[in-house]
Amino acid sequence: MESDGFEPVVGARFGLRAEPIAATDFFGQISCEVLAAVAPKRLRISWDDANAERSTGWVITWDLRPEGSGTRVVLTHSRFDPDDAAAQLSRNIMRGG
């Protein structure tokens, strides 16, 4: 995804651009805010469709953990509404990573 002005500073707002997905009414523009930035351990951002009538409220977190001679990356994408069909479809589309 292309980014507009990302800075790893809590409170910083930025945008992302991706391919639209008609089945979920996603227009390809994402509004984000940095919620946590703890180098080199964690980055957490909010994620909202910039053109949606209502907020998804999604939160994406990347945690980096030393493991053996490398690093384990743990990605958590939270706050999917289990009662919202579009949210569940989005979750299934993104399930692969």
N, C-alpha and C positions, 0 to 999 in steps of 0.2 A: 504494500500500500504506500501511496505517496503521502507525505506529511507536510502540514503547513505550520511551521514555527514550534516544533516540539522542543521543550527544554525540561530536563529532569529536576524540576523545582516544584515543590508542593504549591498548589494553587494556579500553576501555569495552565492556560487553556490553549488548545491546538486543534487542528482539524486533520482528518484522514480522508483519502479518496480511494474508493474501491469500485469494482464492477457492480452495477445495479442488479438486484435480484427481484424480478417482478412478482414471483410467487409469494414473497414476504412483504411486498410494498416497500422494499429498501431501495432508495434512490442513489446510493453510492457516496453520499456525503455524511461523515461522522463527526460529531462534536465530542471532544474529550477534555478532561481536566486531570492533572496529576494529583492523586490523593496521597501517595506516599512515595518517597524516593530515598532509599537507604543504600548507598553504594557500598560495596558491590553485592548487596544481598537481596534487595526487593525493589520492584517498581509496581505501583498499583495506579490504575487509571479508571475514570468513569468512561462510559461508552454509550452514546445516544445517536440515533439516526437524526441528522440535522434537519430533515424535512418532515419528520413524523409529527402527528398531531399530539401525541402523548409520549412521555419519556419511557424508555425501556428500563432505566435504572440499573443497567448492567455495570458490573465491575470486573475488570480483568487484572489479575495479579500474576507477576512473574517472580518466583522465588528462586534464588541460586544457592545451591548447597554443595560444599566440597564433598566429593565422594571418590575414594581411592586416589588415582592420579588425575582425576578430572573434576567435572562439575555436573551436578544433576540440576536440570531446569524443570521446575514444577509450575505449570500453567493452570490457573484456576479462573474460570469464567462463571461468575455467579449472578444470582438474582433473576433467573429465568422464571417467569410466571407460569406455573403448571396449568392454570386455567385459560391461558391465552394461546389459541391455535397458532397464530403467527410466530409467537415466541418459541413454541415447541418445534415448529418447522425450522426456524432459524437455528435452534439448538441441534437438531438433527443434521442440518447442512454443515454446521461447523464442527460436528462431533469428531471428525478426522484430524483436527488440529489446525 
